């Protein structure tokens, strides 16, 4: 089934840098010929911004309301913080037998399994137990013991999730498996929100923290300009990338972390080691498919700058930029060949 179905942000000013998750977005100041409407709502555990360009005020507001409605539905289906969500139902019952799931859920799980297969399991939605163990779920940091990690190791494997696309069911291969869609659901949400604007002939952008969708072009501009934050100084930029319409997904170890014993542990957990990955500092993925971009930003982070960049070629239209720590302690940057003419590095700052 095709994927297409249906943390904090510091806003400086319209027409200037909008710091969003792991990237900073520069977009054009709306002109009288390109009027815009913007709204913020709290959904999916973060403040989400939707801005629409073009049309009249009524069309823009209708598009924005539909976009937020679509994202609210994703949250209702895929949140693991809600006992009444479809995801919670799956986690409670799929070890007992097949569970019929909705089309959006089936689509997202199929996309997750596709990325898992292509990345040799670097991306894995069955990480739920270790997300809880490390304290990322309940915001209570905990350094797991070797015994605790050994106890959950058998259930952390994407092959424990069995999908029957024809019957539209999923089941778990063994008890104890728990799905966490925190690494893919927001990418799906911003994509279907963008589709709500697109159906009305509108442009705009959706910002859900580490996930954005840039639709059309900003008024009076030929490109969107996306800034890549400096992982060591997130208030500064490594550089900017000029791009046409795209989704953007960023994973960074400075964005979400727990602190235990004075040490920070990033939230991107490696399904193989069961530890927070340190293979990269940040990964920004550009793709027409927001769902795949979200998942791939985690997979590439875990695989590191070289293998992580290589597997992007397996997904049509996908490019990426990976920042990593070099042996001398500085920040190295690798990127897809398609981005080399579009990336503009910031001059060194004191």
Buried (B, 14 or more C-beta within 10 A) or exposed (E): BEBBBBBEBEBEEEBEBBBBBBBBBBBBBBEEEBBBBBBBBEBBBBBBBBBBBBBEEEBBBBBBBBBBEBBBBBBEBBBBEEEEBBBBBBBEEBBEEBBEBBEBBBBBBBBBBBBBEBBBBBBBBBBBBBBBBBBBBEEEBBEBEEEBBEBBBEBBBBEBBBBEEEEBBBBBBEEBBBBBBBBBBBBBBBBBBBBBBBEBEBBBBBBBBBBBBBBBBBBEBEBBBBBBBBBBEBEEBBBBBBBEBBBBBBBBBBBBBBEEEEEEBBBBBBBBEBBBBBBBBBBBBBBBBBBBBBBBBBBBBBBBBEBBBEBBEEBEEBBBBBBBBEEEEEBBBBBBEEBEEBBEEEEEEE
